[in-house]
């Protein structure tokens, strides 16, 4: 079982900021910005490439927007990142999205 599945199942602790039927969002343990939230579907899906039901994206993005509004990030700006595969920087084999905010974010990203 992957680390994100363990967080979803509450087998390991995380500072959870959002939890509904389909999605969990929590603070990253190695933040890359002052605000760094990880959003994961509760269903284990290996990566963005593995999404079969396109309706998942609507549910997923709705959760992301709820977190953004809860933290009042919509007024200051933020970045959404989904890393996919080894060269894309994905280190946990479970679909997840990063919400980064709280500082000026450079472009292009690393």
HUJO-V568180 format. One record per backbone hydrogen bond with DSSP energy under -0.5 kcal/mol. NH is the residue of the N-H (numbers start at 1). CO is the residue of the C=O. Records with the same first field share a line. If there is no record, write none. Layout:
BEGIN
NH->CO  CO
END
This chain:
BEGIN
6->2
7->3
8->4
9->5
10->7
11->6
12->6
16->14
17->25
18->25
20->23
24->40
25->18
26->38
27->15
28->36
31->28
35->101
36->34
37->99
38->26
39->97
40->24
41->95
42->22
45->43
50->47
51->48
54->52
56->53
57->54
58->54
59->55
60->56
61->57
62->58
63->59
64->60
65->61
66->62
67->63
68->64
69->65
70->66
71->67
72->69
73->68
74->68
76->73
77->73
79->100
81->98
89->86
90->85
94->92
95->45
97->39
98->81
99->37
100->79  98
101->35
106->104
END
